[in-house]
Amino acid sequence: MTLMQFVKPAGALAAFGLIGFAAMSIISPRVQADSNSDVQIGFAIAPVQLNLKGKNPALVGKGSYIVNAKADCNGCHNSLDLGGEWAAGHNPYFGQPKMVNAKGYLGGGSPFGPFPGQGIGGVGPLIIYSRNLTPDASGLPEGGHTFQEFLTIFRTGHDFDLAHPACPTLGAAGCIASPPFNASLLQVMPWPVYSNMSDDDLQAVYEYLSAIPCISHKGTVGLPSNLYQTCP
Ligand code: HEC
């Protein structure tokens, strides 16, 4: 999932999962009433140890179900520098028994591109890196964003970090050719589809992301500066 040509299929898959989810809840009230099982599956498939202190467990479980069974967030937000999406010897695409690589789970840093623009420090074409979604020392997920900001990101695609402003101004990841791109919007990230999610679902995703382990990327060189953070 690191090359440009994989971006579209990944987005399409995520879209398919979400549409399937919405359709199921409309057609089958039984499935909706039985939402407890989503929570249980969510806890069963979470690939990392969860910190439930001060969290709403039902929301965390539901968020895990959305993140790990529906929306494939880690397909793009895994950390290549920490081993990528699958644990060594556990890549299902090699026919191996699947196991997610917990060390790089949702830590971001997977590259997409090249995009028209300039890369880090103005060198080479723009490579867009998935962001670090793990909580930082503040305990808030994805770089300390509040739930209100998280909603804005998912509803509008707004990039609070402005990681790739319009060229020639360089941000953490470089700069993007604008036009045609709108430099204040997240690229690659399927927010145009995720914006259809309910507030309740997004709250569950946010709660789940605040319960996963922090990844700092300490010791890695060359990632955009906004991917590094201090862990508790
Ligand atoms: C198809 C790949 C892909 C998938 C799937 C994906 N993301 Fe992203 N996401 C990205 C990329 C790439 C960026 C950074 C985009 C940029 O810099 O323009 C990003 C950015 C974000 C941001 C903005 C972070 C910030 O600090 O402002 C959040 C939040 C986010 N993603 C959460 C999620 C969640 C939660 C999911 C699953 C529900 C998800 N993403 C699924 C690729 C993806």
Boltz pocket constraint, residues with backbone or C-beta under 6 A from the ligand:
constraints:
  - pocket:
      binder: B
      contacts: [[A, 7], [A, 10], [A, 11], [A, 14], [A, 66], [A, 67], [A, 71], [A, 72], [A, 73], [A, 74], [A, 75], [A, 76], [A, 77], [A, 110], [A, 112], [A, 128], [A, 129], [A, 130], [A, 131], [A, 132], [A, 133], [A, 142], [A, 143], [A, 153], [A, 158], [A, 159], [A, 160], [A, 161], [A, 163], [A, 185], [A, 186], [A, 187], [A, 188], [A, 189], [A, 190], [A, 194], [A, 205]]
      max_distance: 6.0
